[in-house]
Amino acid sequence: DQIRRADPSSARLAFMDAQLRNAKAEALAAADRERKTEPASAASSTAVARPNVAPPRAPTELESLLTIANTRLARGDLLEPAGDSAQAYLDRAAELDPNAAGVATLRGRLADAVAAEAEKHFQAGELDEAVRLVLVARNLGADSPALADLESRIGEANAAQARAERDGLMSNARARIATGALVEPRDDSALHYLAALAAQDPGYAGLADGWSDFEE
């Protein structure tokens, strides 16, 4: 207000105007300097706050094989179809790096899955398939108490089946002796069944008595 009321021609007003102009000029110069240095500072700050992010890495062949193998395992394609099963892709991955952690992990999971399938076939009375799958599981490294128990039960079932077959041969032989069909028909005679039983189990209890009845 004092500046506005002062005489425009006074020396004091002229001095203050000069000071204001100088202050304004200095302020503008300082702002200009700050503006010129700010982008570099901001860029530096951005560089520190936002590190460079590498583009996504493409999976290796080993990783791709393991991914496909796990997909096949998840949908139950354990050993079939040929060339497109979990085992097929596992084998190819193992050729690339047999010591890879992913290979070992997948092999263990596949072994457990195959052992579980062997149990299913055993429960269904499909002993031959159960035996085959147990062997595959063992080859994959399966070594669990459950698998050992399954092998034991398969052994007992096979033994029982073999006994039943031998008992059936003896029963057929006695039936043929009773009807006089000693040597004919050739593949359905007492001789045929007794000979088959002797080939399977020479120490079968009752075999000696069967031969005695045949010869009488």
Disulfide bonds with the S-S distance in Angstrom:
none
